[in-house]
Amino acid sequence: MKRFQKLMLLLVFAPTLFYRCSPSQAAKEEEIVTYPVTTPIRIDTSFVKEYVSQIRSVRNIELRALEKGYLQNIYIDEGQYVKAGQLLFRIMPKFYEAELKKAQAEAKAEEIEVLNSRLLADKDIVSKNDLALAQAKLERANAEVALAKFHVSATEVRAPFDGVIDRLPLKLGSLVDEGDLLTSLSDNNQMFAYFNVSEPEYLDYQSTAQQNKEKQEVRLLLANNKELAYKGTVETVEGEFDSETGNIAFRARFPNTDRLLKNGETGKVRMVVPLHQALVIPQKATYEIQDKRYAYVVDAKGLVHARLLTISNELPDLYVISSGLSDGDQILLEGIQKVKEDDHIHIQKMNAKDVLTKLRLKAE
């Protein structure tokens, strides 16, 4: 009887046990995950590129001694602004002043000799050749006077133009030899910024410059990460490329009204670089492994494949792609961290222009 009751209970609860073990009823069916994809798009745009630059004065020269002697006077100080013609240094002139007086005395004697020879020649006492010889001696004496005057004037070193004095390596009383450096003088009213540009960027610049027929305006970022208040212009390009770097040097001119810039400073020139039909993708559609940038491409079967990218430029929220993708490739826009190579996924296509409208840089 007990065996019969157990058998009956088993038959009653068997459907319940079967129901609980059914996979379709044990858990809800997993929802299908859909991943948004888009395609690269070509746009005409521009971006600001920074170039490391060296800042130089429009005029920067070394002032050197033309004469030998003791440094008798120093009339300026380091960093002082001086005017053209201002006296800066005096090298002891006594010796050269004595040489000048001697030359002037000899010239005076020769002048008297010429007068005497002319009187005698008029009376046919001496020949005309003697008169010509006396005249030649006078001219030579006058030349000696002029040379002596130059030596005296060279003991005074004056500013050839308005500018700022650099370091003074010699002190008062120093023995100065001919050619010794006294200081440097910089005209800082306007400044040059030299920077190097690659060959492709140079070609793009030239084509744009020919179309606009205007000088390219640039900005200057200083070492404290603040921009110079004044805009500059690119005014010249060097005549040849550097064979080692493949770059060519540009020169921009900047006003320096407040004399903030000094010769030898460094900075970064910011120049707007146009891009024509650049192939771009959202930055968020990429990921990085060991300093290399990748994107996931979804093929026609819905399989995911990693693609190595070459990025030529970076824009706000966008990368400019030079290789690794084609116009029609479908790239994974979101969920990059959730998939892996050769995964099969369901996709939802997103229009590339619609994607860009949600970014800071709009498609044109």
Secondary structure, DSSP 8 states (H G I E B T S, - for coil): -HHHHHHHHHHHHHHHHHHHH-HHHHS------EEEEE--EEEEEEEEEEEEEEEEEEEEEEEE-SS-EEEEEE---TT-EE-TT-EEEEE--HHHHHHHHHHHHHHHHHHHHHHHHHHHHHTTSS-HHHHHHHHHHHHHHHHHHHHHHHHHHHTEEE-SSSEEE----S-TT-EE-TT-EEEEEEEEEEEEEEEEEEHHHHHHHHHHHHHH-S--EEEEE-TTS-B-SS-EEEEEE-SS--TTT-EEEEEEEEE-TT----TT-EEEEEEEEEEEEEEEEEGGGEEEETTEEEEEEE-TTSBEEEEE-EEEEEETTEEEEEES--TT--EE-S-GGG--TT-B-EEEE--HHHHHHTSSS---
